[in-house]
Structures are given as structure tokens and as C-alpha cells.
Amino acid sequence: MNQPTIDEGIGKLKLVLGGEMTREEAAEWAEFFVMCDIPAIEDEKVWDLLIIISGIDILYSPTSYLHSEEDIEEWIKEA
């Protein structure tokens, strides 16, 4: 599988904001790259974004996520 790009990561975040992808699906996508035995991500910005996306589904309480939609929008701007 090819290495992900910043644009792909931003695309996943936008899909989450638009309700077209769940946070769990986005996190699973990022975890595929982050949790492999020997991560092969060469671009540090991509790696940092993957780490962020892999935690997008962390719950603050049983019914709310730790990271808000505003956080996601900020991640997109910062990427």
C-alpha cells in the first residue's frame, strides 16, 4: 500500500465533518499506518497527522468525544 499523503488525511477529516465517515472509520484508517510493526512514513507532517487522526475516536464520556468538531477544523487548517 502506498504511503498516505497530507491531502488524504485532510480528506478523511473532511469526510468525518461532513458525516460521510465515522470517527471510528477514520481512526482505523490511520491506525493501519501508525500501528504497523515498522512504520514506513517518511514525511513527518503526514506522520503527525496520522497520529492525530488515529485518536479522533477517543471518548471523553460514554456519549461524547474528546475532540470537538472545532478541533478537527483546526487540524485541517494546521495541516
Phi, psi and omega per residue, in radians:
M1 nan 2.454 3.131
N2 -1.219 2.728 3.076
Q3 -1.206 2.473 3.100
P4 -1.230 2.806 3.125
T5 -2.012 2.914 3.041
I6 -1.000 -0.766 -3.120
D7 -1.063 -0.670 3.096
E8 -1.139 -0.754 3.122
G9 -1.092 -0.803 3.096
I10 -1.070 -0.690 3.110
G11 -1.046 -0.722 3.112
K12 -1.109 -0.753 3.130
L13 -1.092 -0.708 3.118
K14 -1.157 -0.644 3.084
L15 -1.106 -0.679 3.101
V16 -1.113 -0.832 -3.134
L17 -1.074 -0.603 -3.130
G18 -1.454 -0.031 3.123
G19 1.355 0.215 -3.118
E20 -1.596 -0.181 3.117
M21 -2.538 2.450 3.096
T22 -1.388 2.801 3.059
R23 -1.065 -0.652 -3.130
E24 -1.132 -0.693 3.107
E25 -1.144 -0.737 3.126
A26 -1.135 -0.756 3.126
A27 -1.097 -0.718 3.126
E28 -1.097 -0.710 3.096
W29 -1.031 -0.863 -3.113
A30 -1.176 -0.674 -3.128
E31 -1.093 -0.508 3.101
F32 -0.966 -0.703 -3.115
F33 -1.474 -0.679 -3.064
V34 -1.264 -0.651 -3.005
M35 -1.641 0.062 -3.139
C36 -1.205 2.742 -3.061
D37 -0.998 -0.745 3.136
I38 -2.245 1.590 -3.128
P39 -1.022 2.350 -3.076
A40 -1.992 0.444 -3.124
I41 -1.473 2.057 -3.074
E42 -1.580 -0.527 -3.103
D43 -1.486 2.063 -3.086
E44 -1.105 -0.621 3.120
K45 -1.146 -0.692 3.099
V46 -1.134 -0.778 3.133
W47 -1.023 -0.817 3.137
D48 -1.058 -0.734 3.128
L49 -1.162 -0.677 3.085
L50 -1.076 -0.705 3.098
I51 -1.064 -0.787 3.129
I52 -1.076 -0.863 -3.097
I53 -1.112 -0.604 -3.128
S54 -1.132 -0.312 3.112
G55 -1.874 0.207 -3.077
I56 -1.153 -0.339 -3.090
D57 -1.742 0.195 3.129
I58 -1.186 2.279 -3.133
L59 -1.584 2.428 3.042
Y60 -1.537 -0.619 3.071
S61 -2.533 3.059 -3.136
P62 -1.030 -0.328 -3.078
T63 -2.144 0.059 -3.133
S64 -2.441 2.593 -3.119
Y65 -1.513 2.670 3.114
L66 -1.136 -0.726 -3.091
H67 -1.756 2.277 -3.102
S68 -1.469 2.993 3.055
E69 -1.098 -0.564 3.085
E70 -1.126 -0.654 3.064
D71 -1.057 -0.780 -3.126
I72 -1.094 -0.759 3.104
E73 -1.058 -0.677 3.113
E74 -1.164 -0.701 3.092
W75 -1.049 -0.699 3.126
I76 -1.099 -0.801 3.137
K77 -1.093 -0.685 -3.083
E78 -1.311 -0.397 -3.116
A79 -1.295 nan nan
